[in-house]
């Protein structure tokens, strides 16, 4: 494992630091703190969420820095072990996991809250896929079974919890990495067609998705069909966003937020808090920060010195972009509700630490455009 030797190398490290990525991420995290605080003011049982979110942020920043000092090629060597470890955790969840809100996704950590193995699974899959795709030419379509199998096993275990949103994130990571790894665009087209066929089959039966998951996917096409049931979250979310108008109702003064009309508004629907209390101006500022994150991630992709680094960066950027796209889309009604958190905004330690580790890896990939920064040959 190669790390920065502080001294003469420190200045080079800071000079090669991906500042847009790190600064934008931290700004979003601090905005998220304010929104989590507002969401929990009058929510029973949410009094400790703000203090825990501060703890997660306090832990996340040094984690990001430490990971940024680890040679990203180390993850390629660790990929098999990380993959097996993650599968064991996902299997454990099905037998001894902590249950809440009709799902069994967590491991209880006592006063620290809970740990959700499906969150780091996203990182593990991005790493494992990049490692697998570096080992073959993939000039023949038959070779696709390796990356498909690598994703299918954890995705099915996560879907069993049930957690459709995270399974879709794994599919997004797979799709992005395959897009850049496959030498023939026609092969990627065949893969995409296969995904559409499988998705259509899954929506047509209860064998894969739970009834409530299918209802959520269909209700966004017609939210008025079940306004007090499957369409309730979406309708209340759209009302909250509309209430914000241009400059918002003011922090802690949103009616939909403070009266708890929007369920899970410190988690999956955290954007409604920002949109209602900070208005269009606040939402636009947040979108600008996410655009800066995307720009920083693409910088890391283009700075990668080898195939593994490029594919890993692409997978992580795809993961972050998919989270933002789907979460914001479901909040305003242009995407179905699938339960995907908003990076650095939604309450939760597993998601926040996962995002910080992803940022650390991207920072290292970008920093290694100058090999001397980490002392590598």
N, C-alpha and C positions, 0 to 999 in steps of 0.2 A: 504494500500500500504506500503510495507516494503522498506526501503532505508538503505544505509550504514550509520552508525554513525561514522563520521570521528574522529579519535583519535586512540584508541587501535585497532579498527576494520579496519583502513585504511591499515595497513601493511598486514593484512590477505587478504583484498580485492585485493591488488596489487599482493600478492603472488599467488592468485587464478585467476589472470587475464589471459585470453587466448591470450597471446602475438603473436603467429604466425598469428592468424586471424586478429587482429587489425593492426599489423605492415605491413603485406602484403597488406592489403586493402589500407592503407595510401600511401604506395609506389606506388601502381597502380594509385591512384588518382593523385599523383604528376606527374607521367609519362603522365597521361591523360591531365593534364594542358599544358604540353609542346606540345603535339600533337594537342590539340585544338588551341593553339596559332599558330602553323604552318599552320593548316588547314584554319585559317581565315585571313592570311596575305594578300592574293590577292582575297578574296571572297567578292563580293559586299554584303553589308548588314550584314556582320559577324564581324564587327570591335568590337562590344561590347561583343561578346561571351566569350572571354578570361577573361575579368574583371568580368562578371557574374559568370563564372565557379569558379573563385577564391572566390566570395561571397558564392556560394553554398557549396564549400569545407569548408570555414570558419564557416558556419552555421552547416554543417554536423557533424563535429568532436564533438562539445559540445552536439549536439543532440544524437550522439552515446553514449557518456559518460553518459548523463542523463538517457537514456533508459536502459543502462546497470545497473543502480542502482534501477530500478523498478523490483520488484518480478515478474517473468514471469507468475506466476499463476494469477496475476491481469488481464492479457490479457484474460484469460478464462472467468472471470466474465464480462469483457467488451465486449466479442465477439458479443452478440446479438445487442447491441447498435451500435457498429462499423459497423456491417454488414448492418443494416438498413440505417445508415448514408451514407455509400458508395453507396448503391443502389439509394438513393435520389440524390446523386451527379451525378451518371451515367445517371439517368433519366433527370436531368437538362441539361446535356450536349446535349442530343438529341434535346432539344427545344431551349436552349439559349447559347450553347457552341460556342467558337471561332473556326472558320474554317481556314484551311491552307493546301495546297498541296492536295486538294480534300478530306480531312478528317475533321471531326468535333469532336475533342477530348479534347479541352482545355478550361479553364476558364481564361480570361485575368486578370492579376494582375498589369496592368499599367507598370511603369518603371521596375518592378521586373521581367517582362516577363509573362509567362503563367504557369498555374497549370494543370496537367494532372491527373484527378482522377483515371484513369485506372492503374497508377503506384502503389499508395498505395492499390489499390484493390487486388494486389498480396499478400500483407501482411495480409490484412483482410481475404482473403480466406484461407490462411495458418492457421491463428488463428481460424477462424470459423470451418474449417474442423477438426482440432485437437480437438476442443471442442465437436463437434458432434460425432466424432469417439470414444470419451471417455465415451459416454453415453449409449452405447449398446455393446452387445457381438459380433454382426455381424456373428453369426454362421449360420444364414439363409440368403440366397442370397436376399430375399425380402427386407431386411433392407437397402440394398444399395440405395434405392430411396432417403434417407435423404441426404447423402453427394452428390449424383448426382444432386439433385435439388438445393442444396446450391451453387453448382458451375455453373449449367446450366443457372440460371437467370442472374447473372452478366456477364457471358461469352457471352450470346446472346446480351446483351446490348452493350458490348464492340465490338462485331463483327459488330453491326449495325453502328458503328461510321464512317468508318470501321477500325478495328484494329485486323487483323488476328494474328499477332505476340503475343500480350498480351493474346488473347484467348487461344493460344497454351501453353503459360506459365501457365495459370490457369489449363489447362489439365495436364501439367507436375506435378504441385503441387499435384493435386488430385491423380494422378497415384502413386507418391512416397508415399504419406501418406496411400493410400489404400494398397500398397504392404506390408507395415509394420503393418497395423492395422488388415487386414483380417486374421483370423486364418487358413483358408484353401487356399493353393496355387491354387487349382483348381478354386475357386471362382474368384481369381484375373485373372486367365487365361480367364474365361468367360467374365469378364469385358474388358480385353485387346482385345479379339476377337470382342466384341461389338463396341469398339472404332474404330477398323480397318474397320468394316462394315460401320459405320457412316461416316468415313473419305472418303471411296471409293464413297459413295453415294453423298457426298458434292462435290467431285471433278468432278463428272459426270454431274453436273447441275449448272446453274447460279442462282438457287434459294437461295443458301446459300452464296456463294462467288461471289464477283464482277468479271467481266471478266478480269480486270487487275490483280487481285489476282490469278486467275487460270493460267493466262499467266506466272506470275512469278514462280509459282510452277512447271509448266511444262518445262519452258525454261532451267532450270538447267540440264535437261536430254539431251538437245541439244541446247547449247548456240548459235550455228551458224545459227539456224533457223530464228532468228530475231535479228541480231547483232546491228541494229540501233534503235530497239524498246525495247521489253521486255528483251533482252539479253545484252543491252548496259552496264548497271551497272555491271553485272557479268564480262563481258569481260574487262572493264576498271579496275576493281578491281584486276583481275588476272594479268594484265599487271603491275600494281603498285606493287603488292607483288613480282613479278619476277624481277622488276627493282632493288629491294633492294639488291639482291645477298647476299653475306656473311655479310658484315658490313655496308651496306646502303650507300646512296648518301650524307648523312650528314643532320643535322637538318636545315630545311628551304631550302633544295636544291633538293627536290624530284620533278621531272618534272610532273608526274601525279598529285601530290598534289598541287603544286604551280600554275599550269596551269588549275586547276579545271576540269580535265578530269573525275574524280570520283565524281559523285553526292553524296550529303549528307555525305561528308568525315569528317565532324566534329561530326557526329551523328552515324548512323548505320554502316558506313564504316570507322570509326576512325582507325581500325586496319591497313588499307591500308597506312595511314600516318606513323605509326610506322614501318611497314614492309619495306616501300620504303626508309625511311630516316634513320632507325636504322638497317635495314638488318635482316638476319637470327639470328644474335647474340642478337639483341634487342627483336625479337619475341620470342626467346627461353627464355630470361630473364623474359619476361612477362608471358609466360606459367608456368615458375617455380613459380612465385608469385601467379598465380591462383591455382597452385597445393598446395601451402602453405595455401591459403584461404580454399580450399577443405579439407585439413588436419585439419585445425582449426575448420571447421564446423563439421566434423565427431567427433572430440574431444568433442564438445558440445553435440552431439547426445548421445555419450557413457557415458557422465557425467550426463545426465538427471536423476533426482531422481524419476520421475513418468511418467506415460503414456502420459499425455498431453505434458510435456516438451520434451519427446523423439519425438513424432509425429510432434510437432511444429518445432523443430530443423530439423527434416528430411525434412519437407516441405520447409523450408527456404534454406537448402542446395540444395535441388532439384531445387528450383527456380534459385539460383545463377549458379549452374552447367549447367542448361538448357540454360540460357542466354549465357554463355561462349561458350558452344558447338555449338549452332545454329549460333551465330554471327560469330565466327571464321570459322565455316563450310561454311556459305554462302559467306564469303569473298574470300575463296579459291576455291569455286565451288563444294564442296561435300555436301552442304545442299541448299535447295531452299531459295530464298530471301523472308523473311517474316517481315522484319522491327523490329528486336529486338535489343535494345541497348546493348553495351558491358559494364558490371558493372564497375563503377568508371572511365571509359575511355570516353564514349560518352558524348557529351555536353547535358546538361539538368538538371534543378534543381529537378524536380519531381522524376526522376530516381535516381539521386545521393542521395537525402535525404531518399528515400525509401530504398536504399541499406544500408545507415548508420543506419537506424532504425533496419533493419534486423540484422546487425552486433551487435547492442546494445542488442537485444534480445538473440542472440547466446552467447554473452559475459556473460549475466546474468545467462543463463542456465548452462554454464560451471562453473561460480563462485559459484553457489549454490550446487556444489558437496560437499562443506563444508557449511552446513546450518548456522553455526555461523557467516559466513561472512556477511550475511544480517540480522542477529539477529532472524532467524526463528526457530520455534520449530522443 
